[in-house]
Amino acid sequence: MPIMLKRKDGSITRFRNAEFIPAFYILPKSIIDLCGTECQVIPRNPKLLLASWEAIKFVESDLFLEIIMDSYHYLIWPFMMPGEKREIYSGYEPAWRLSYAIPMWLKGFTDAGYLPTAKDFLQNAPYAEIGYVSEEELSAVLSVVVPGVMAENNLQPIIDIAKKYRCFEDFDYRSSRQKTDFYRQWYHTRTKHPLISLECFMEDYAESHDGEEWEIHDETQDFEEHVLAEIEVNRFLETLTDKDRQILELRMKGQPLEEIAERLGYKTHSAVLKRIRKIGKAYEKYAGVDYGFSEKRIV
């Protein structure tokens, strides 16, 4: 039930953020000192808080709520995610968001008997200053409350699933070992087979080739070059005599020079070889390419 407050004009309205007042009073002084000078307007005597409109105004502000949420997130995280640095994660990471569910955690404090409700606290608090709780004392309380809240709300399976299936949004902009491991896993080992992503392959290629970029081979270009080469060869063949074309066709089919000579009426195979070299030289001149016919490197 919300705490109601009588205003200066006589109206009675809800006391905004009053449910977080007990949580403020158990924050260690070392934490409060980091939250800015605005916190100093809240007296250590809860009875005086209700008599100070300056303090009431601050409690109802978004800044007060932000201080409570940030402080408890900071305190809860080590017990919720032991060994994990919270700075490496973003506000989208599931454990991060759960650690900001302050009403859930404060209910755990209340259920365990470490915090009274705001109504009981403001009504029954003694008319005296409340001393500061040390970080060690609060850590001892958190070591009991956090596991209890996690068990009651079944949070551990959520955290485990989030760890197993990380995504880019889980991480902060800063570099970290966990972020690096995630990137490597995402790009290299997210399949059962040892595949590598195209992006990583291109990066590795550039590193090992002095920055030279790797390009995907264009098979369409090979096809075009093949077609153009065939056209050029066919045009050259049209310049040959019928007998020369027969020599080339038989030789390309693997026929020995002796059989070609016998079939086409040459006395010796040497004559056939001379014709082949002559045709080769003619093609070199036609195509403008040296294939070695002049030096007799090709038979």
C-alpha positions in Angstrom: 0.0 0.0 0.0 1.5 3.4 -1.0 2.5 5.9 1.7 0.4 9.0 1.6 1.7 12.5 2.4 -0.1 15.7 3.3 1.1 18.6 1.2 1.6 22.2 2.0 -1.7 23.0 0.3 -3.5 20.5 2.5 -3.9 17.8 -0.3 -3.0 14.2 0.4 -1.1 12.4 -2.3 1.2 9.5 -2.7 4.7 9.9 -1.3 6.7 9.0 -4.4 9.7 6.7 -4.0 9.0 6.5 -0.2 9.2 2.6 -0.4 13.0 3.0 -1.1 13.7 5.1 2.0 14.8 2.1 4.2 17.1 1.0 1.4 18.8 4.4 1.4 19.5 4.2 5.2 21.4 0.9 4.9 23.7 2.1 2.2 27.3 2.4 3.4 28.7 5.9 3.7 31.4 5.1 1.1 28.6 4.5 -1.4 26.6 7.5 -0.5 29.6 9.8 -0.8 30.0 8.7 -4.4 26.4 9.6 -5.2 26.8 13.4 -5.0 26.2 16.2 -2.5 22.4 16.1 -3.2 22.1 13.1 -0.8 23.2 15.3 2.1 19.7 16.9 2.3 18.3 13.6 3.6 18.9 13.7 7.4 20.2 10.6 9.2 17.1 10.9 11.5 14.1 9.6 9.6 11.7 11.7 11.7 13.4 14.8 10.5 13.0 13.6 6.9 9.3 13.9 7.2 9.6 17.5 8.5 11.9 18.7 5.7 10.2 19.6 2.4 13.7 19.8 0.8 14.4 16.2 1.8 10.9 15.1 0.6 11.4 16.8 -2.7 14.7 15.0 -3.2 13.2 11.6 -2.3 10.5 12.1 -4.9 13.0 13.1 -7.6 14.2 10.8 -10.4 17.8 11.4 -9.1 17.0 9.7 -5.8 15.5 6.7 -7.6 18.5 6.5 -9.9 20.9 6.6 -6.9 19.0 3.7 -5.3 19.0 1.6 -8.4 22.6 2.2 -9.4 23.8 1.6 -5.8 22.0 -1.7 -5.4 22.9 -2.8 -8.9 26.6 -2.2 -7.9 26.2 -4.0 -4.6 24.2 -7.0 -5.9 26.2 -7.8 -9.1 29.3 -9.5 -7.4 26.9 -11.9 -5.6 24.8 -12.5 -8.7 27.6 -12.8 -11.2 30.7 -13.8 -9.2 33.9 -13.3 -11.2 32.2 -11.3 -13.9 33.1 -7.6 -14.4 29.9 -5.7 -14.8 31.7 -3.0 -16.8 32.1 -5.2 -19.8 28.4 -5.7 -20.3 25.7 -3.4 -21.6 22.3 -2.6 -20.1 20.7 -5.1 -22.5 22.5 -8.1 -20.8 19.9 -10.2 -18.9 21.8 -10.3 -15.6 22.4 -6.6 -15.8 18.7 -5.9 -16.2 17.8 -8.3 -13.5 20.2 -6.6 -11.1 18.2 -3.4 -11.7 14.9 -5.0 -10.6 15.3 -3.2 -7.3 11.7 -3.9 -5.9 12.5 -7.7 -6.3 15.7 -7.4 -4.3 14.3 -5.1 -1.6 11.4 -7.6 -1.1 14.1 -10.2 -0.4 15.6 -7.9 2.2 12.2 -7.4 3.8 11.3 -11.1 3.7 14.6 -12.1 5.2 14.0 -9.6 8.1 16.9 -7.3 7.2 14.7 -4.3 6.2 11.4 -3.1 7.5 8.7 -1.8 5.2 8.8 1.9 4.5 5.6 2.4 6.5 7.0 0.6 9.6 10.3 2.3 9.2 8.9 5.9 9.1 6.3 5.2 11.9 8.5 3.3 14.3 12.0 4.7 13.8 13.4 6.2 17.0 13.8 10.0 17.1 17.6 9.6 16.7 20.3 9.5 14.1 20.9 6.2 12.3 24.5 5.2 12.0 26.0 4.0 8.8 26.2 0.3 7.9 29.7 -0.8 6.8 30.4 -2.4 3.5 31.4 -5.6 5.3 28.1 -5.8 7.2 26.1 -5.2 4.1 28.1 -7.7 2.1 27.3 -10.3 4.8 23.6 -9.5 4.3 23.9 -9.6 0.5 25.6 -13.0 0.6 22.3 -14.4 2.2 19.7 -12.2 0.4 21.0 -12.5 -3.2 21.1 -16.3 -3.4 17.7 -16.4 -1.7 16.1 -14.1 -4.2 17.7 -15.9 -7.1 16.4 -19.2 -5.9 12.9 -17.9 -5.2 12.6 -16.3 -8.6 14.5 -19.0 -10.5 17.0 -16.5 -11.9 20.0 -18.8 -12.4 18.6 -20.7 -15.4 18.0 -17.3 -17.1 21.6 -16.2 -16.4 23.0 -19.6 -17.6 21.0 -19.4 -20.9 22.2 -15.9 -21.5 25.8 -17.0 -21.0 25.4 -19.9 -23.4 23.7 -17.8 -26.1 25.5 -14.5 -26.0 24.7 -11.8 -28.6 26.4 -8.6 -29.7 24.0 -6.4 -27.6 25.1 -8.1 -24.4 28.5 -6.3 -24.4 29.6 -2.8 -23.7 31.7 -0.9 -26.3 34.9 -1.5 -24.2 37.2 -4.5 -25.1 37.3 -7.5 -22.8 38.4 -11.1 -22.8 34.8 -12.2 -22.7 33.9 -10.0 -25.7 36.9 -11.3 -27.6 36.0 -14.9 -26.9 32.4 -14.3 -28.0 33.5 -12.7 -31.3 35.8 -15.7 -32.0 33.1 -18.2 -31.1 30.6 -16.3 -33.2 32.8 -16.1 -36.3 34.6 -19.4 -36.0 33.0 -22.1 -34.0 29.2 -21.6 -34.0 28.9 -24.7 -36.3 29.8 -28.4 -35.7 32.4 -28.2 -38.5 35.6 -26.2 -38.3 34.3 -23.5 -40.6 35.5 -19.9 -40.8 33.6 -16.8 -41.8 34.3 -14.9 -44.9 35.0 -11.8 -42.9 37.6 -13.5 -40.7 39.2 -15.2 -43.7 39.6 -11.9 -45.5 41.1 -10.3 -42.3 43.6 -13.2 -41.9 44.5 -13.0 -45.6 45.2 -9.3 -45.4 47.4 -9.8 -42.3 49.5 -12.5 -44.0 49.7 -10.6 -47.3 50.9 -7.2 -46.2 47.4 -5.7 -46.3 46.5 -7.0 -49.8 42.8 -7.6 -50.0 41.4 -11.0 -51.0 38.8 -11.0 -53.7 36.3 -13.7 -54.6 37.2 -15.3 -57.9 34.9 -14.2 -60.7 33.9 -17.4 -62.5 31.9 -15.5 -65.0 35.1 -13.8 -66.2 36.7 -17.2 -66.8 33.7 -18.2 -68.9 33.9 -15.1 -70.9 37.6 -15.5 -71.5 37.0 -19.2 -72.5 34.3 -18.2 -75.0 36.4 -15.5 -76.5 39.4 -17.8 -76.8 37.3 -20.4 -78.7 36.1 -17.7 -81.1 39.7 -16.7 -81.8 40.7 -20.3 -82.4 37.8 -20.9 -84.7 38.7 -17.8 -86.7 42.3 -19.0 -87.0 41.2 -22.5 -88.1 39.2 -20.9 -91.0 42.6 -19.6 -92.4 44.0 -23.2 -92.6 43.8 -25.7 -95.4 41.6 -28.8 -94.9 44.7 -31.1 -94.5 46.2 -28.8 -91.8 42.9 -28.8 -89.9 42.8 -32.6 -90.1 46.4 -32.8 -88.7 45.4 -30.7 -85.8 42.2 -32.6 -85.1 43.9 -36.0 -85.2 46.9 -34.7 -83.0 44.5 -33.3 -80.5 42.8 -36.7 -80.3 46.1 -38.2 -79.4 47.0 -39.9 -82.7 50.7 -40.6 -83.1 52.6 -38.7 -85.8 53.3 -42.0 -87.7 49.5 -42.8 -88.0 48.7 -39.2 -89.0 51.3 -39.4 -91.7 50.0 -42.8 -93.0 46.4 -41.6 -92.9 47.0 -38.3 -94.7 49.5 -39.6 -97.3 52.8 -38.2 -95.9 55.9 -40.3 -96.5 57.3 -39.8 -93.0 56.1 -38.5 -89.7 58.7 -35.7 -89.8 56.7 -34.0 -92.5 53.7 -34.0 -90.2 55.8 -32.6 -87.4 57.0 -29.8 -89.7 53.4 -29.0 -90.6 52.4 -28.8 -86.9 55.2 -26.4 -86.1 54.4 -24.3 -89.1 50.8 -24.1 -88.0 51.9 -23.3 -84.4 54.1 -20.4 -85.6 51.2 -19.1 -87.7 49.0 -19.1 -84.6 51.6 -17.4 -82.5 51.7 -14.6 -85.1 47.9 -14.5 -85.3 47.4 -14.4 -81.5 50.5 -12.4 -80.7 51.6 -15.0 -78.1 54.8 -17.0 -77.9 54.0 -20.7 -77.1 57.5 -22.0 -78.0 57.0 -23.3 -81.5 59.8 -21.2 -82.8 62.3 -22.8 -80.3 60.8 -26.2 -81.1 59.7 -26.7 -77.4 56.3 -28.0 -78.5 55.7 -31.1 -80.6 
